[in-house]
Amino acid sequence: NDDTVTAMQQNLAVAMDMVGNFTVVWEDFRNGNSDIYCQQYSPNGTPIGTNKKVNNDVGSSHQWSPSIAAVRTIDSPGNFVIVWEDWRAQINNPNIMGQRYFSNGIANGTNFNLISDGINHGEVLPAVTANNNKIFLAWSDNRRSKGWDIYTKTIGWIWNETLSIYQENNLPMGFSLSQNYPNPFNPATRIQYQVSPGTQPQWGAGSNSYVTLKVYDVLGNEVATLVDEYK
């Protein structure tokens, strides 16, 4: 930490990407309350930039117990995600919030609530791991009011609190649409889908279906139609 006064820094976590760059995250009291700060390093331990504040609230609420995961695959090398307990919305019960980053340390979106069920149960002590497609979260949760339990959740890197492409249990039976990869991408990405299973042996594993595959931006505007035909 590059804090020059006597503020306390504690409860750290660290993650390394596939080429040896690593990021340290911790609780930091330099602003008078507990915030989440992080620092990136090159493989030889040279700091990359300076300390950065992770949580974006401007009040005096506390943020605790950070956890971090870095992508260690060739598709999205170095992207990382930080999660923590966040008290900005509740006095008595914290939420689990997160922030995604690109490998260069630029924030990918803004802080987001990972437990977006409309009910605040008191979620604490998060842990996180990730690959290029998914973010896997675990935490302690008292929603049953019978002592703390362990809950888990899997989301995609583009999850926005209300929609996740990784709700596999909710996928309609008979067809599937997989996560695109790589993501983020430039200039190309790959999207895999499967039409409904067929009942006629001569059609092989799938039946003929009319497929429409469109791309929308974050505002809901249609950007492109990739497929619009029988498959």
C-alpha positions as CSV (number, residue, x, y, z in Angstrom):
1,N,0.0,0.0,0.0
2,D,1.2,3.5,-0.8
3,D,-0.6,5.2,2.1
4,T,1.8,7.6,3.8
5,V,-0.1,8.0,7.1
6,T,-0.8,5.6,9.9
7,A,-4.1,4.2,8.6
8,M,-4.5,0.5,9.0
9,Q,-4.5,-2.0,6.0
10,Q,-5.5,-5.6,6.7
11,N,-7.2,-8.8,5.4
12,L,-5.5,-9.1,2.0
13,A,-6.0,-11.5,-0.8
14,V,-3.9,-12.1,-4.0
15,A,-4.3,-13.6,-7.4
16,M,-1.9,-14.2,-10.3
17,D,-2.5,-14.5,-14.0
18,M,-1.0,-17.0,-16.5
19,V,2.1,-14.9,-17.2
20,G,2.9,-14.0,-13.6
21,N,1.3,-10.6,-13.2
22,F,-0.4,-10.5,-9.8
23,T,-2.8,-8.2,-8.0
24,V,-3.1,-7.7,-4.2
25,V,-6.4,-6.5,-2.6
26,W,-7.1,-5.5,1.0
27,E,-9.2,-3.5,3.5
28,D,-7.9,0.1,3.8
29,F,-8.8,2.7,6.4
30,R,-7.0,5.7,4.9
31,N,-10.3,7.4,4.3
32,G,-11.6,7.0,7.8
33,N,-13.7,4.0,7.1
34,S,-12.9,0.6,5.6
35,D,-12.6,0.7,1.8
36,I,-11.3,-2.0,-0.7
37,Y,-8.0,-1.1,-2.4
38,C,-5.9,-3.0,-4.8
39,Q,-2.4,-2.9,-6.4
40,Q,-1.2,-4.6,-9.6
41,Y,2.4,-5.9,-10.0
42,S,4.5,-7.3,-12.8
43,P,6.1,-10.7,-12.5
44,N,9.3,-9.3,-11.0
45,G,7.3,-7.4,-8.3
46,T,7.4,-3.9,-9.9
47,P,4.2,-2.0,-9.1
48,I,2.0,-1.3,-12.1
49,G,0.5,2.1,-11.5
50,T,-0.6,3.1,-8.0
51,N,-3.1,1.9,-5.4
52,K,-6.7,2.1,-6.7
53,K,-9.9,2.2,-4.7
54,V,-12.2,-0.6,-5.8
55,N,-15.6,0.3,-4.2
56,N,-17.2,3.4,-5.8
57,D,-19.5,4.6,-3.0
58,V,-18.7,8.0,-1.6
59,G,-20.3,7.6,1.9
60,S,-18.8,6.3,5.1
61,S,-20.1,2.7,4.9
62,H,-17.7,-0.1,5.4
63,Q,-16.4,-2.7,2.9
64,W,-14.8,-5.8,4.3
65,S,-13.4,-9.3,3.4
66,P,-12.1,-8.9,-0.2
67,S,-11.5,-11.9,-2.4
68,I,-9.9,-11.9,-5.9
69,A,-9.7,-14.2,-8.9
70,A,-7.6,-13.8,-12.1
71,V,-8.3,-15.5,-15.4
72,R,-5.5,-18.0,-16.2
73,T,-6.5,-19.1,-19.7
74,I,-5.3,-17.9,-23.1
75,D,-8.7,-16.5,-24.1
76,S,-8.8,-13.6,-21.6
77,P,-5.4,-13.6,-19.9
78,G,-5.1,-11.3,-16.9
79,N,-8.7,-10.2,-16.5
80,F,-9.6,-10.2,-12.8
81,V,-12.6,-9.8,-10.5
82,I,-12.8,-8.6,-6.9
83,V,-15.7,-9.3,-4.5
84,W,-16.3,-8.1,-1.0
85,E,-18.9,-7.5,1.8
86,D,-20.5,-4.1,1.3
87,W,-22.6,-2.2,3.9
88,R,-23.6,0.8,1.8
89,A,-27.3,-0.4,1.3
90,Q,-28.0,-1.8,4.8
91,I,-27.1,-0.9,8.4
92,N,-27.5,-4.4,9.8
93,N,-27.0,-6.7,6.8
94,P,-24.2,-6.5,4.2
95,N,-24.5,-7.4,0.5
96,I,-21.8,-9.1,-1.6
97,M,-20.6,-6.7,-4.3
98,G,-18.0,-7.1,-7.0
99,Q,-16.0,-5.2,-9.6
100,R,-14.6,-6.7,-12.8
101,Y,-11.3,-5.5,-14.4
102,F,-9.5,-5.9,-17.7
103,S,-5.9,-7.1,-17.5
104,N,-4.6,-3.5,-17.9
105,G,-6.4,-2.5,-14.6
106,I,-9.2,-0.6,-16.3
107,A,-12.6,-1.3,-14.7
108,N,-14.9,-3.4,-16.7
109,G,-18.2,-1.7,-15.9
110,T,-19.0,-0.6,-12.3
111,N,-19.6,-2.1,-8.9
112,F,-22.5,-4.6,-9.0
113,N,-24.5,-6.6,-6.5
114,L,-23.9,-10.3,-6.9
115,I,-26.8,-11.4,-4.8
116,S,-29.6,-9.7,-6.7
117,D,-32.7,-11.5,-5.3
118,G,-34.4,-8.3,-3.9
119,I,-33.9,-9.6,-0.3
120,N,-31.1,-8.8,2.0
121,H,-30.3,-11.7,4.2
122,G,-26.9,-10.7,5.4
123,E,-24.2,-12.2,3.1
124,V,-20.6,-12.3,4.4
125,L,-17.1,-13.6,3.8
126,P,-17.2,-14.1,0.0
127,A,-14.7,-16.2,-2.0
128,V,-14.4,-16.2,-5.8
129,T,-12.7,-18.0,-8.6
130,A,-13.0,-17.6,-12.4
131,N,-12.1,-18.7,-15.8
132,N,-12.6,-16.8,-19.1
133,N,-16.3,-17.7,-19.3
134,K,-17.6,-17.9,-15.7
135,I,-17.2,-16.3,-12.3
136,F,-17.9,-18.7,-9.4
137,L,-18.9,-17.1,-6.1
138,A,-19.3,-18.7,-2.6
139,W,-20.3,-16.9,0.7
140,S,-21.8,-17.4,4.1
141,D,-25.6,-16.6,4.3
142,N,-28.1,-16.6,7.1
143,R,-31.3,-16.4,5.0
144,R,-32.8,-19.4,6.8
145,S,-32.3,-17.7,10.2
146,K,-30.9,-21.0,11.5
147,G,-27.3,-20.2,11.6
148,W,-24.9,-19.5,8.8
149,D,-25.0,-21.7,5.6
150,I,-22.7,-21.7,2.6
151,Y,-24.3,-20.6,-0.7
152,T,-22.8,-20.5,-4.2
153,K,-23.6,-18.7,-7.5
154,T,-22.2,-18.9,-11.0
155,I,-22.5,-15.9,-13.3
156,G,-21.0,-14.8,-16.6
157,W,-18.5,-11.9,-17.1
158,I,-21.3,-9.8,-18.6
159,W,-23.9,-10.4,-15.9
160,N,-25.8,-7.2,-15.0
161,E,-27.7,-8.2,-11.8
162,T,-30.9,-9.1,-13.6
163,L,-29.8,-11.5,-16.4
164,S,-27.2,-14.1,-16.5
165,I,-26.4,-16.3,-19.4
166,Y,-25.1,-18.9,-16.9
167,Q,-28.5,-19.9,-15.4
168,E,-28.1,-23.4,-16.9
169,N,-30.9,-24.8,-14.7
170,N,-33.3,-22.4,-16.4
171,L,-32.4,-23.1,-20.0
172,P,-35.4,-24.4,-22.0
173,M,-35.2,-28.2,-22.6
174,G,-34.2,-29.2,-26.1
175,F,-31.9,-26.4,-27.3
176,S,-28.9,-24.5,-26.0
177,L,-27.0,-21.2,-26.5
178,S,-23.5,-21.2,-25.1
179,Q,-21.3,-18.3,-23.9
180,N,-19.4,-16.6,-26.7
181,Y,-15.6,-16.9,-26.5
182,P,-13.4,-15.1,-26.3
183,N,-15.2,-12.4,-24.3
184,P,-14.3,-9.5,-24.4
185,F,-13.2,-9.9,-28.0
186,N,-11.6,-8.0,-30.9
187,P,-12.2,-8.4,-33.7
188,A,-14.0,-11.8,-33.7
189,T,-15.8,-14.1,-31.3
190,R,-17.3,-17.6,-31.5
191,I,-20.9,-18.5,-30.5
192,Q,-22.1,-22.1,-30.2
193,Y,-25.8,-23.1,-30.2
194,Q,-27.7,-26.4,-30.7
195,V,-31.2,-26.9,-32.1
196,S,-33.8,-29.1,-30.5
197,P,-33.1,-32.9,-30.4
198,G,-34.8,-34.7,-33.3
199,T,-37.0,-37.7,-33.2
200,Q,-36.4,-38.8,-36.8
201,P,-33.2,-40.9,-37.1
202,Q,-32.5,-39.6,-40.7
203,W,-32.1,-36.1,-39.2
204,G,-29.3,-37.1,-36.9
205,A,-28.9,-35.6,-33.5
206,G,-31.1,-32.5,-34.1
207,S,-34.3,-31.6,-35.9
208,N,-34.8,-28.8,-38.4
209,S,-35.6,-25.6,-36.6
210,Y,-35.9,-22.0,-37.6
211,V,-33.0,-20.1,-35.9
212,T,-32.8,-16.4,-35.2
213,L,-29.6,-15.2,-33.5
214,K,-29.3,-11.4,-32.9
215,V,-26.8,-9.2,-31.1
216,Y,-28.0,-6.3,-28.9
217,D,-26.0,-3.6,-27.2
218,V,-26.3,-2.8,-23.5
219,L,-29.1,-0.3,-24.2
220,G,-31.2,-3.0,-25.9
221,N,-30.6,-1.8,-29.5
222,E,-30.2,-4.5,-32.2
223,V,-26.7,-4.4,-33.6
224,A,-26.7,-7.3,-35.9
225,T,-28.6,-10.4,-37.1
226,L,-26.1,-13.3,-37.4
227,V,-28.6,-16.1,-38.2
228,D,-32.1,-16.0,-39.6
229,E,-32.9,-19.2,-41.4
230,Y,-33.7,-22.9,-41.0
231,K,-30.9,-25.0,-39.5
